[in-house]
Amino acid sequence: MAEPAELEVSVMYALPQQEFLRPLRVAPGTTVGQAIERSGVLASFPDINLVTQPVGIYAKKKSLDTVLRDGDRVEIYRPLVADPKDSRRKRAAKKQTGQAAPVA
């Protein structure tokens, strides 16, 4: 089966109040890093630091040199606000002291 002339991918970055989702058509062999640069997300969000912020494809961490496949969604992840382990420990401690968890 022959490779398509172009791949359809998208680049995603989300903040609490704003999101960036840009569909792109790229050549086969394009990497995650190249797609991010082409998308314009770095110009729209200059605080993004690809050295320290992880990236991935559909919630699976990938490196910037990962070659894209047709239909991939490249995601740029924000730093965590709280350590998930600490959050779980605090919830467990509250539960042990008898404080009821808020009901949604």
N, C-alpha and C positions, 0 to 999 in steps of 0.2 A: 504494500500500500504506500503510495507516494505521500510525502509530507505536503501539507497545504502551503500555498504561497505566503500566507500571512496567518498568524495566530490571533485569536480574539482573547484578550486578557483584561483584567481591571486592577486598579490600584485603589486601596481603601485606607483611610486614616480617620479616626473618630475622636472627638473631644466631647465632654459632657453636653455642650450646647451647640456643637457644629460637627458636620461630617464632610468628608471629601471622598467622592467615589467617581473615578474617571475610567471609562472603558477605553481601551487602546487596541489598535491593530499593530502587531509587531512581527518582525521577521523570525523565522525559526532560528533557534540558537540564542535568542535574546535572554539575558539574565535578569534576575530579580532587581539587581541594582540599576541596570540599564532602563528597565521599565519604570522604576521609581523616578529616575532622572527625567525621562521623557514625559511623565505624567504631569509635571508642573507642581506636584505637591510640595516640593522643597521650597519653591518660590512663594507658595501660598502660606506655608507654615515654617518660617525660618528657624523656629526653635527645635525642629526635628534634628536629631544627631544620630546618624546611621552608625556611628562608631559605638555608641552606648545603648541605643534602642534596638531591641530585637525586631526582626521581620519574619514573616512566615507566609505560607500558602494555606488557606482554609484552616487556620488555627494550629498549624504544625510549624514549629520554628524551622527556618531555613537560612542558609547563608546568602549573602548578596550575589555570590557567583553561581547560584542554582539556576539551571536552564529551565525556562518556562515551557509549559505544555498548553495546548489549546484549552481555553476555558478556565485557566487558573485565576484566582483572586489573590493578589499580593496584598498583605496586610502589614502595616507599620504599627507596632505596639507601643503604648505609652508606659512610662514607669509606674509601678504599683504605688498606690498611696499608702497602703498598710501591708505589713507582712501577713500573708494568709495564715501562717502557723500561729502567729500571735493572736490573730482574730479568733481562730478556733479555740485557743487556750482560754481567752477571755469569755467566750460563750459557754465553754464547759464549766468554768469557775462560777459563773452566774447561775448555771443550772444546778450545781452542787449546793449552792447557798440557798436554794429554794426560790430564787427570783423567777417569776414567770417570764417567759420570752414573749415579746409583743406578738399579737395575732394579726396577721395581714388580712 
